[in-house]
Amino acid sequence: MSLRVNLAGLLKDNVGAVRNFDYQGVWEADGLPQGHVAAEFKLTRTSRGVWVFGPARVTYDADCGRCLTPFTSWARLQVDEEYLPSVDVQSGRRVSYGAEDDGAFLIDAHHETDLAEALRQNRLAAMPIAPVCRDDCAGLCPACGANANEGACACEPEADPRWAALKELFA
């Protein structure tokens, strides 16, 4: 299966016509493997093109922001994009949208489009800024750099210098 969708039938339909597109499997963007995806998209005919809307779950690879361990996780995202035809489905003439639609998702001359780029962009927006491998990740020891998830290191705990006067009272 592919994230490539033929929209010719939907483009010939009336505004408001709906098709469902469900996908589960591996996906690529720009020819590179991206991971796994599970998506349930609703494709709706608009006055200009096709609106693609629906939830998706995609995998991403990251390094933990606390312990630097590489891991793979799932990101939940919501795709909400309009795809515009580059060729009119009735006349076969090229369609130009002008400067306001620069960067728009386009439907090619064969009335097909690839949903992978929208997934890639939405996945980047949904990824956490500082991903963690698990919620209770203990991170790295600030002194020796040992992974605290694998056990305690032999470092002496550092005392905050602001508490030095209190430490002297108990000495």
C-alpha positions in Angstrom: 0.0 0.0 0.0 1.0 3.5 -0.6 0.1 7.0 0.6 -0.3 7.9 -3.0 -4.0 8.6 -3.8 -5.8 9.0 -7.1 -8.4 11.8 -6.7 -9.8 12.0 -10.2 -13.2 10.6 -9.3 -13.5 12.9 -6.3 -12.5 15.9 -8.3 -15.3 15.1 -10.8 -17.8 14.9 -7.9 -19.9 17.7 -6.4 -18.5 19.9 -3.7 -19.0 18.2 -0.4 -18.5 14.7 -1.7 -16.6 12.5 0.8 -14.3 9.5 0.5 -12.5 7.7 3.3 -8.8 6.7 3.1 -7.4 4.5 5.8 -3.8 3.4 5.8 -1.7 1.2 8.1 1.9 0.4 7.2 5.3 1.7 6.4 5.7 5.1 4.7 8.3 7.1 2.9 8.8 10.8 2.3 11.3 12.2 -0.2 12.4 8.6 -0.9 13.5 8.0 2.6 11.9 5.5 5.0 10.0 7.4 7.8 8.6 4.6 9.9 5.1 3.3 10.6 1.8 5.1 10.2 -1.8 4.4 11.1 -4.2 7.0 9.6 -7.9 7.5 9.0 -8.4 10.3 6.6 -11.6 11.8 5.2 -11.1 13.3 1.7 -13.7 16.0 1.0 -14.3 17.8 -2.3 -14.0 21.5 -1.9 -14.7 24.3 -4.4 -11.0 24.5 -5.1 -9.7 21.0 -4.6 -9.7 18.2 -1.9 -9.5 18.7 1.8 -7.7 15.9 3.7 -8.6 15.7 7.3 -8.2 13.1 10.0 -6.1 11.6 12.8 -2.8 9.7 12.3 -0.2 8.1 14.5 3.3 8.0 13.2 6.6 6.7 14.6 9.6 8.8 15.1 13.2 8.1 16.1 14.8 10.4 18.7 17.5 10.6 21.4 16.2 11.0 24.9 16.6 14.5 26.2 17.6 13.2 29.6 19.8 10.1 29.1 20.7 10.4 25.4 19.5 6.9 24.7 18.1 6.4 21.2 14.4 5.3 21.1 11.4 5.0 18.8 8.0 6.4 19.8 4.6 7.3 18.4 3.3 10.8 17.8 -0.4 11.5 17.5 -1.2 14.2 15.0 -4.2 15.7 13.1 -3.8 16.3 9.3 -5.8 19.2 8.1 -4.7 20.2 4.6 -6.2 21.3 1.3 -4.8 19.8 -1.9 -5.2 21.8 -5.1 -5.2 20.4 -8.6 -2.4 21.5 -11.0 -4.6 20.5 -13.9 -8.4 21.0 -14.3 -10.0 17.6 -14.3 -12.7 18.6 -16.8 -10.7 20.6 -19.4 -7.2 19.4 -18.9 -5.8 23.0 -18.7 -3.1 23.9 -16.2 -4.4 25.8 -13.1 -2.5 28.6 -11.5 -3.3 29.9 -8.0 -0.9 32.8 -7.7 1.4 33.9 -4.8 -1.1 33.3 -2.0 -0.9 29.5 -2.5 2.9 29.2 -2.6 3.8 26.0 -0.7 0.3 24.5 -1.2 0.0 20.8 -1.6 -0.7 20.0 -5.2 -2.5 17.2 -7.1 -0.4 16.2 -10.1 -1.4 16.1 -13.8 -2.6 12.5 -13.4 -4.9 13.7 -10.5 -2.8 11.9 -7.9 -1.2 13.1 -4.8 1.1 11.7 -2.1 0.0 12.3 1.5 3.5 11.5 2.8 4.7 15.1 2.8 1.7 16.4 4.9 2.4 13.5 7.3 6.1 14.4 7.5 5.4 18.1 8.2 2.7 17.4 10.8 4.9 14.8 12.5 7.7 17.5 12.8 5.2 19.8 14.4 3.9 17.1 16.8 7.2 15.9 18.0 8.2 17.0 21.5 11.0 19.5 21.8 12.8 17.4 24.4 11.6 13.8 23.9 12.2 11.4 26.8 12.5 7.6 26.4 10.1 7.1 29.4 8.3 9.3 31.9 10.5 8.2 34.8 13.8 8.6 33.0 16.5 9.5 35.6 18.9 11.0 33.1 22.7 11.3 33.3 24.9 12.0 36.3 26.0 15.6 36.0 29.5 14.7 37.4 30.5 11.6 35.5 27.9 11.2 32.8 26.7 7.7 33.8 23.2 6.7 32.8 21.2 6.8 36.1 18.7 4.4 34.6 21.3 1.7 34.7 22.1 2.1 38.4 23.8 4.5 40.8 27.2 5.8 40.0 30.1 6.1 42.5 30.1 10.0 42.5 29.7 11.9 45.7 26.5 14.0 45.6 27.3 17.6 45.2 26.2 19.9 47.9 24.7 23.3 47.0 27.1 25.9 48.3 24.1 27.9 49.6 23.7 25.2 52.3 27.3 25.2 53.4 26.6 27.3 56.6 23.8 24.9 57.6 26.2 21.9 57.1 28.7 23.5 59.5 26.0 23.7 62.2 25.7 19.9 62.2 29.5 19.3 62.1 
